[in-house]
Amino acid sequence: MSDLFDFPKVEFLGGQKGVDYQAAKGFNFYNPTEEITIDGETKSMKDWMKFSVAYWHTMDQRMVDPFGEGTAERPWDVNGVDDMSDLDHAIAKVDYLFDFMDKLGVEYFAFHDRDLAPQGNTLAETNANLDKVVDRIAEKMEETGKKLLWNTSSLFTDKRFLAGGATTPFAEVFAYSAAQIKHSLEIAKRLNSESYVFWGGREGYESLLNTDTKRELDHIAAFFRMAKDYANEIGYTGQFLLEPKPKEPTDHQYDTDVESTLNFLRTYGLENDFKLNLEGNHAYLAGKKYEHEARFAREAGMLGSLDANMGDKQTGWDIDEFPNDIYEATMVMYEFILNGGLPTGGLNFDSKVRRGSFKPEDLFYAHMAGMDTYAAGFKVALKMYNDGWLEQVKADRYSSFDDGIFADFDKGAKARDNKLTLADFENYILNKTSDEIYATVESQHLEAVKQTLNNYIYSVLGSRFN
């Protein structure tokens, strides 16, 4: 492996005293070789978690914001410029990605098609440029054993997509989008991508005044069906994923959150072809907690992959910060464990360093911090799961449904063949006094539950620094 980044290989520090700046230079919680058993299945931590480097942020992000130019300094720059109009430069940049992953100890990466190569005047020229970069990626994958977690198409960056790609009102743009997706799926097949993501960055509307929403939803559903049909045709078996986001850049995007996306899939009969890729920052923008989105996706059997990032609860836009909230990571990883992991997904760092962290080494520090945060959350969540604590809390809360006429109610409700009627409940409750009913209502003890969660975090993680 070439030595392109001036940074040493990142190592597991084994829980050394981690209260100074030096602790940021290695992993305290993420131990890739540590064996972890969940419900009788034993794998290494790296195989459970499957961290992934996002090409668009790690390799392409210049740290521009709406009020300032980019600050990034990168080893592949020529005279301070990352010239993506130069195909040779784009090909050479691939080597830096693989050097970065090697030193970080990450086995997976993800990309949009337009992250990789310059566009041409026609789609044919653009595809030819892209294929040359993909050739180099294929070589490096063969050489290193690194894997593609997922790829996707950018149907939002170019100005042709100003009103969307699959929901555009312009037929020529729709045709272009379909053709672009076709080639992107061929790349997924070639690189053995574990999943394929559809993120509808501009698939929505800016105003209802000029939007035929039903027609647009019909179009994007047909688009997804064509994509699945073509994947079947070429033998691509990766998991299709939709990524919810409520807004930005549009006023309203159709895949707003988990529940609206599930409704869309079921309405159009696509629920057997897709699962969901969830992002922390998108959950914030939807007014939800990340663990809420993970819970509802998991319970629907639709949790496919996770984008590991977070937002700022005071900032109303998508800042894609590397995760550092252990409480949130614990709750998301608890859903991860209940889901049996992410067989065709992983934890992709759709995250970018802060604008003031412009040195190449900051890319390492940021990923290390994110990996340690989620590894710490994983350890706490696993202890909670093995103890059965949270499941017991929930079982106790609903225990009154376990006896008497209610004993089989939940089973029947789940199977949609509940045998009880409103009259049965009336006969049961009609002559009970208010005091009898009040006596069955118990305290929720929610503050104690939250403190117990804190105690799990202290007990599992605190010992690593004592």
C-alpha positions as CSV (number, residue, x, y, z in Angstrom):
1,M,0.0,0.0,0.0
2,S,1.3,3.4,-0.9
3,D,1.9,6.0,1.8
4,L,0.0,9.0,0.6
5,F,-1.4,10.3,3.9
6,D,1.2,11.6,6.4
7,F,-0.5,9.8,9.2
8,P,0.3,6.6,11.1
9,K,-1.9,3.6,11.2
10,V,-4.6,4.1,13.8
11,E,-4.5,1.6,16.7
12,F,-6.7,0.4,19.5
13,L,-5.4,1.9,22.7
14,G,-7.2,-0.5,24.9
15,G,-8.9,1.9,27.2
16,Q,-5.8,3.9,28.2
17,K,-6.3,6.9,30.4
18,G,-8.4,8.9,27.9
19,V,-8.8,12.3,29.4
20,D,-6.3,14.3,27.4
21,Y,-5.8,15.4,23.8
22,Q,-3.7,12.4,23.1
23,A,-6.7,10.1,23.6
24,A,-8.0,11.4,20.3
25,K,-5.1,9.7,18.5
26,G,-6.4,6.2,18.8
27,F,-9.4,4.1,19.6
28,N,-10.5,3.6,23.2
29,F,-13.7,1.6,22.5
30,Y,-13.5,0.5,18.9
31,N,-11.5,-2.8,18.9
32,P,-11.9,-4.3,15.4
33,T,-10.8,-7.8,16.4
34,E,-12.9,-8.0,19.6
35,E,-15.3,-10.9,19.3
36,I,-18.9,-10.1,20.1
37,T,-21.8,-12.6,20.5
38,I,-25.4,-11.6,19.9
39,D,-28.1,-14.3,20.2
40,G,-25.5,-17.0,19.6
41,E,-23.9,-15.4,16.6
42,T,-20.2,-14.4,17.1
43,K,-18.4,-12.0,14.9
44,S,-15.6,-9.4,15.3
45,M,-16.6,-5.9,16.1
46,K,-15.6,-4.7,12.6
47,D,-17.8,-7.3,11.0
48,W,-20.8,-6.3,13.1
49,M,-20.4,-2.6,12.7
50,K,-19.0,-2.3,9.1
51,F,-17.9,1.3,9.2
52,S,-17.8,3.0,5.8
53,V,-16.0,6.1,4.4
54,A,-18.2,8.4,2.4
55,Y,-16.4,9.5,-0.7
56,W,-18.3,12.7,-1.2
57,H,-17.5,14.2,2.2
58,T,-14.0,12.7,2.9
59,M,-12.6,13.1,-0.6
60,D,-14.6,15.8,-2.2
61,Q,-15.8,18.1,0.6
62,R,-14.0,21.5,0.4
63,M,-15.8,22.7,3.6
64,V,-17.7,25.5,1.9
65,D,-20.6,26.9,3.7
66,P,-23.3,29.5,2.6
67,F,-21.1,32.3,3.9
68,G,-17.6,31.3,3.0
69,E,-15.3,29.6,0.6
70,G,-13.7,26.3,1.2
71,T,-10.8,25.9,3.7
72,A,-9.8,22.3,3.1
73,E,-6.1,21.4,2.5
74,R,-5.7,18.0,0.9
75,P,-2.6,16.0,-0.2
76,W,-4.1,15.4,-3.6
77,D,-4.6,19.1,-4.3
78,V,-2.6,20.7,-7.1
79,N,-1.7,24.3,-6.3
80,G,-4.4,24.3,-3.7
81,V,-7.1,23.0,-6.1
82,D,-8.9,19.7,-6.3
83,D,-9.5,19.8,-10.1
84,M,-12.3,17.4,-10.7
85,S,-12.4,18.5,-14.4
86,D,-9.1,16.6,-14.8
87,L,-9.8,12.9,-15.4
88,D,-6.2,11.9,-14.5
89,H,-6.5,13.8,-11.2
90,A,-9.8,12.0,-10.5
91,I,-8.2,8.6,-11.1
92,A,-5.2,9.4,-8.9
93,K,-7.5,10.5,-6.1
94,V,-8.8,7.0,-5.7
95,D,-5.4,5.9,-4.4
96,Y,-5.7,8.4,-1.5
97,L,-9.1,6.9,-0.5
98,F,-7.6,3.4,-0.2
99,D,-4.6,4.7,1.7
100,F,-6.9,6.5,4.1
101,M,-9.1,3.4,4.7
102,D,-6.0,1.3,5.2
103,K,-4.5,3.6,7.9
104,L,-7.9,4.0,9.5
105,G,-8.7,0.3,9.5
106,V,-12.0,0.7,7.7
107,E,-13.1,-1.9,5.1
108,Y,-16.0,-0.2,3.4
109,F,-16.7,2.9,1.4
110,A,-19.6,4.5,-0.4
111,F,-20.0,7.0,-3.3
112,H,-22.3,8.8,-5.6
113,D,-21.5,8.4,-9.3
114,R,-20.8,12.1,-9.8
115,D,-18.4,12.2,-6.8
116,L,-15.8,10.3,-8.9
117,A,-15.3,11.7,-12.3
118,P,-15.8,14.8,-14.5
119,Q,-19.0,15.1,-16.6
120,G,-18.8,15.2,-20.4
121,N,-21.0,17.0,-22.9
122,T,-23.1,13.8,-23.3
123,L,-24.1,11.0,-21.0
124,A,-21.9,8.7,-23.1
125,E,-18.8,10.8,-22.4
126,T,-19.7,11.1,-18.8
127,N,-20.1,7.3,-18.5
128,A,-16.7,6.8,-20.2
129,N,-15.0,9.1,-17.7
130,L,-16.8,7.4,-14.8
131,D,-15.8,3.9,-16.1
132,K,-12.1,4.8,-16.1
133,V,-12.3,5.8,-12.4
134,V,-14.3,2.7,-11.6
135,D,-11.6,0.7,-13.3
136,R,-9.1,2.0,-10.8
137,I,-11.5,1.4,-7.9
138,A,-11.9,-2.2,-9.0
139,E,-8.1,-2.6,-9.1
140,K,-7.7,-1.2,-5.6
141,M,-10.6,-3.4,-4.3
142,E,-8.9,-6.4,-5.7
143,E,-5.5,-5.4,-4.3
144,T,-6.8,-4.5,-0.8
145,G,-9.9,-6.5,-0.2
146,K,-11.9,-3.3,0.6
147,K,-15.6,-3.5,-0.2
148,L,-18.3,-1.2,-1.5
149,L,-21.1,-0.8,1.1
150,W,-23.3,1.0,-1.3
151,N,-23.3,3.3,-4.2
152,T,-25.9,5.7,-5.6
153,S,-26.6,8.3,-8.3
154,S,-26.5,12.0,-7.9
155,L,-29.8,13.2,-9.5
156,F,-29.6,16.5,-7.7
157,T,-26.3,18.3,-8.3
158,D,-26.4,19.2,-12.0
159,K,-28.7,22.1,-13.0
160,R,-30.8,19.8,-15.2
161,F,-32.1,18.4,-11.9
162,L,-33.4,21.7,-10.6
163,A,-36.8,20.2,-10.3
164,G,-35.8,16.6,-9.5
165,G,-34.7,13.6,-11.5
166,A,-37.5,11.1,-11.2
167,T,-40.2,13.6,-10.3
168,T,-39.1,16.3,-12.8
169,P,-41.8,17.9,-15.0
170,F,-39.3,17.7,-17.9
171,A,-39.5,14.4,-19.8
172,E,-35.9,14.7,-21.3
173,V,-34.5,15.0,-17.7
174,F,-36.6,12.0,-16.6
175,A,-35.1,10.0,-19.5
176,Y,-31.6,11.2,-18.6
177,S,-32.2,10.2,-14.9
178,A,-33.3,6.7,-15.9
179,A,-30.3,6.2,-18.2
180,Q,-27.9,7.5,-15.4
181,I,-29.4,5.0,-12.9
182,K,-29.0,2.2,-15.4
183,H,-25.3,2.7,-15.6
184,S,-25.0,3.2,-11.9
185,L,-26.7,-0.2,-11.3
186,E,-24.2,-1.8,-13.7
187,I,-21.4,-0.3,-11.6
188,A,-23.1,-1.7,-8.4
189,K,-23.1,-5.1,-10.1
190,R,-19.5,-4.9,-11.2
191,L,-18.2,-3.8,-7.8
192,N,-20.5,-6.1,-5.8
193,S,-22.1,-3.3,-3.9
194,E,-23.9,-4.7,-0.9
195,S,-26.7,-2.2,-1.2
196,Y,-27.9,0.5,-3.6
197,V,-29.3,3.8,-2.2
198,F,-31.8,6.2,-3.7
199,W,-31.7,9.6,-2.0
200,G,-34.3,12.0,-3.4
201,G,-32.4,15.2,-2.9
202,R,-34.7,17.2,-5.1
203,E,-37.6,14.7,-5.4
204,G,-40.2,16.9,-3.9
205,Y,-41.7,20.3,-4.4
206,E,-41.1,23.9,-3.7
207,S,-44.7,24.9,-4.0
208,L,-48.1,23.1,-4.3
209,L,-49.2,25.9,-6.6
210,N,-47.4,24.5,-9.7
211,T,-47.0,20.8,-8.6
212,D,-49.0,17.8,-9.6
213,T,-48.0,15.7,-6.6
214,K,-49.9,12.6,-7.6
215,R,-48.3,12.5,-11.0
216,E,-44.9,13.0,-9.6
217,L,-45.4,10.2,-7.1
218,D,-46.6,7.9,-9.8
219,H,-43.5,8.8,-11.9
220,I,-41.0,8.0,-9.1
221,A,-42.8,4.8,-8.2
222,A,-42.5,3.7,-11.9
223,F,-38.8,4.8,-11.8
224,F,-38.2,2.5,-8.8
225,R,-39.9,-0.4,-10.5
226,M,-37.8,0.0,-13.6
227,A,-34.7,0.1,-11.5
228,K,-35.6,-3.1,-9.7
229,D,-36.5,-4.8,-13.0
230,Y,-33.1,-3.9,-14.5
231,A,-31.3,-5.0,-11.3
232,N,-33.0,-8.4,-11.7
233,E,-32.2,-8.5,-15.4
234,I,-28.5,-8.0,-14.8
235,G,-28.4,-10.2,-11.7
236,Y,-27.6,-7.5,-9.2
237,T,-28.9,-8.7,-5.9
238,G,-27.8,-5.9,-3.5
239,Q,-30.5,-4.5,-1.2
240,F,-32.3,-1.4,-2.5
241,L,-32.6,1.4,0.0
242,L,-34.5,4.6,0.3
243,E,-33.1,7.4,2.4
244,P,-35.7,9.7,4.1
245,K,-35.2,13.5,4.5
246,P,-38.0,16.0,5.0
247,K,-36.7,19.1,3.3
248,E,-33.6,21.0,2.1
249,P,-33.0,21.6,-0.7
250,T,-36.7,21.4,-1.5
251,D,-39.4,22.8,0.7
252,H,-40.9,19.2,1.0
253,Q,-39.3,16.0,-0.1
254,Y,-41.6,13.0,-0.6
255,D,-39.5,10.6,1.5
256,T,-40.0,12.8,4.6
257,D,-39.4,10.3,7.4
258,V,-39.6,6.6,8.1
259,E,-43.4,6.5,8.4
260,S,-44.2,8.5,5.3
261,T,-41.6,6.5,3.3
262,L,-43.2,3.2,4.5
263,N,-46.6,4.6,3.5
264,F,-45.3,5.4,0.0
265,L,-43.7,2.0,-0.5
266,R,-46.9,0.2,0.6
267,T,-49.1,2.4,-1.5
268,Y,-47.2,1.5,-4.6
269,G,-46.5,-2.2,-3.8
270,L,-42.7,-1.6,-3.4
271,E,-42.4,-2.7,0.3
272,N,-40.8,-6.1,-0.7
273,D,-38.1,-4.4,-2.8
274,F,-36.8,-1.7,-0.5
275,K,-35.5,-1.1,3.0
276,L,-34.4,2.2,4.5
277,N,-31.1,3.9,4.9
278,L,-31.5,6.3,7.9
279,E,-29.4,9.4,8.7
280,G,-29.2,11.1,12.1
281,N,-29.2,14.6,10.8
282,H,-32.2,13.9,8.6
283,A,-34.1,12.7,11.6
284,Y,-33.4,16.0,13.3
285,L,-34.7,17.9,10.3
286,A,-37.9,15.8,10.5
287,G,-38.4,16.8,14.1
288,K,-37.6,13.2,15.2
289,K,-34.9,11.5,17.3
290,Y,-32.6,9.2,15.5
291,E,-33.6,6.3,17.7
292,H,-37.2,7.0,16.8
293,E,-36.5,6.5,13.1
294,A,-34.5,3.4,13.8
295,R,-37.2,1.9,16.0
296,F,-40.0,2.4,13.5
297,A,-37.9,1.1,10.6
298,R,-36.8,-1.9,12.6
299,E,-40.3,-2.8,13.8
300,A,-41.5,-2.7,10.2
301,G,-38.7,-5.0,9.2
302,M,-37.2,-2.2,7.0
303,L,-34.0,-1.2,8.8
304,G,-31.4,-1.6,6.1
305,S,-28.4,0.7,6.8
306,L,-27.4,3.7,8.9
307,D,-25.6,7.0,8.0
308,A,-23.6,7.8,11.1
309,N,-23.8,11.5,11.6
310,M,-25.6,14.1,13.7
311,G,-26.9,17.6,13.4
312,D,-27.1,20.6,15.7
313,K,-30.5,20.9,17.3
314,Q,-30.2,24.7,17.1
315,T,-29.3,24.7,13.4
316,G,-32.1,24.3,10.9
317,W,-29.9,22.8,8.1
318,D,-28.0,19.7,7.3
319,I,-24.6,20.1,8.9
320,D,-23.6,16.4,8.8
321,E,-21.4,16.5,11.9
322,F,-19.4,13.4,12.9
323,P,-21.3,11.7,15.7
324,N,-20.1,12.4,19.3
325,D,-23.3,11.8,21.4
326,I,-22.9,8.5,23.2
327,Y,-26.4,8.6,24.6
328,E,-27.9,8.8,21.0
329,A,-25.4,6.2,19.7
330,T,-26.4,3.8,22.5
331,M,-30.1,4.1,21.7
332,V,-29.5,3.7,17.9
333,M,-27.2,0.7,18.5
334,Y,-29.8,-0.9,20.8
335,E,-32.2,-0.9,17.8
336,F,-29.3,-2.2,15.7
337,I,-28.9,-5.2,18.1
338,L,-32.6,-5.9,18.1
339,N,-32.4,-5.8,14.3
340,G,-29.7,-8.5,14.3
341,G,-27.2,-6.0,13.0
342,L,-27.3,-4.8,9.4
343,P,-26.7,-7.8,7.1
344,T,-26.5,-5.8,3.9
345,G,-25.8,-2.4,5.4
346,G,-23.4,-0.7,7.8
347,L,-22.5,2.5,9.5
348,N,-21.6,4.9,6.8
349,F,-20.0,8.2,7.8
350,D,-22.1,10.7,5.8
351,S,-20.2,13.2,7.9
352,K,-17.9,16.1,7.3
353,V,-15.2,17.8,9.4
354,R,-16.0,21.2,10.7
355,R,-14.8,24.1,8.6
356,G,-12.1,25.1,11.1
357,S,-10.7,21.5,11.0
358,F,-9.1,21.9,7.6
359,K,-5.9,19.8,7.9
360,P,-5.7,16.2,6.4
361,E,-5.1,14.7,9.8
362,D,-8.5,16.1,10.9
363,L,-10.1,13.5,8.6
364,F,-8.6,10.8,10.8
365,Y,-9.5,12.4,14.1
366,A,-13.1,12.9,13.0
367,H,-13.6,9.3,11.8
368,M,-11.8,8.0,14.9
369,A,-14.2,10.0,17.1
370,G,-17.2,8.8,15.2
371,M,-16.1,5.1,15.3
372,D,-15.3,5.3,19.0
373,T,-18.7,7.0,19.8
374,Y,-20.6,4.2,18.0
375,A,-18.4,1.5,19.5
376,A,-19.0,2.9,22.9
377,G,-22.8,3.0,22.2
378,F,-22.6,-0.6,20.9
379,K,-21.0,-1.8,24.2
380,V,-23.5,-0.1,26.4
381,A,-26.4,-1.2,24.2
382,L,-25.1,-4.8,24.3
383,K,-24.9,-4.8,28.1
384,M,-28.5,-3.5,28.3
385,Y,-29.7,-6.1,25.8
386,N,-27.9,-9.0,27.5
387,D,-29.3,-8.0,30.8
388,G,-32.8,-7.8,29.3
389,W,-33.3,-4.6,31.3
390,L,-35.2,-2.4,28.8
391,E,-37.3,-5.3,27.5
392,Q,-38.3,-6.0,31.1
393,V,-39.2,-2.3,31.7
394,K,-41.5,-2.5,28.7
395,A,-42.9,-5.9,29.7
396,D,-43.7,-4.7,33.2
397,R,-45.4,-1.6,31.9
398,Y,-47.8,-3.6,29.7
399,S,-48.1,-6.6,32.1
400,S,-51.8,-6.0,32.7
401,F,-52.5,-7.2,29.2
402,D,-51.0,-10.6,30.1
403,D,-53.9,-11.9,32.3
404,G,-57.7,-12.4,32.3
405,I,-59.7,-11.6,29.2
406,F,-56.7,-9.8,27.8
407,A,-54.3,-12.8,27.8
408,D,-54.6,-13.5,24.1
409,F,-55.5,-10.0,23.0
410,D,-52.0,-9.0,21.8
411,K,-51.6,-12.2,19.9
412,G,-54.9,-11.7,18.2
413,A,-54.3,-8.0,17.5
414,K,-51.0,-8.8,15.8
415,A,-52.5,-11.5,13.7
416,R,-55.5,-9.3,12.9
417,D,-57.9,-11.9,14.1
418,N,-58.7,-10.5,17.6
419,K,-61.7,-12.4,18.9
420,L,-62.8,-9.9,21.6
421,T,-65.5,-7.3,20.8
422,L,-66.4,-3.9,22.1
423,A,-69.3,-5.7,23.9
424,D,-66.9,-8.0,25.7
425,F,-65.0,-5.0,27.0
426,E,-68.2,-3.3,28.0
427,N,-69.3,-6.3,30.0
428,Y,-65.9,-6.5,31.7
429,I,-65.7,-2.9,32.7
430,L,-69.3,-1.6,33.0
431,N,-69.7,-2.0,36.8
432,K,-66.2,-1.3,37.9
433,T,-65.8,1.8,40.0
434,S,-63.5,4.6,39.2
435,D,-61.4,3.8,42.3
436,E,-61.0,0.3,41.1
437,I,-59.7,1.5,37.7
438,Y,-57.5,4.2,39.3
439,A,-55.9,1.5,41.5
440,T,-54.6,-0.3,38.4
441,V,-52.8,2.7,37.0
442,E,-49.1,2.6,38.2
443,S,-46.3,5.2,38.2
444,Q,-44.2,5.1,35.1
445,H,-40.9,5.8,37.0
446,L,-39.5,7.3,33.8
447,E,-36.9,9.4,35.7
448,A,-35.6,6.2,37.3
449,V,-35.5,4.5,33.9
450,K,-33.5,7.4,32.4
451,Q,-31.1,7.4,35.3
452,T,-30.6,3.6,34.9
453,L,-29.6,4.2,31.3
454,N,-27.1,6.8,32.5
455,N,-25.8,4.3,35.1
456,Y,-25.3,1.7,32.3
457,I,-23.2,4.3,30.4
458,Y,-21.1,5.1,33.5
459,S,-20.6,1.4,34.4
460,V,-19.7,0.2,31.0
461,L,-17.6,3.0,29.8
462,G,-16.3,4.7,32.9
463,S,-14.3,1.6,33.9
464,R,-12.2,2.1,30.8
465,F,-10.7,5.3,32.2
466,N,-10.4,4.5,36.0
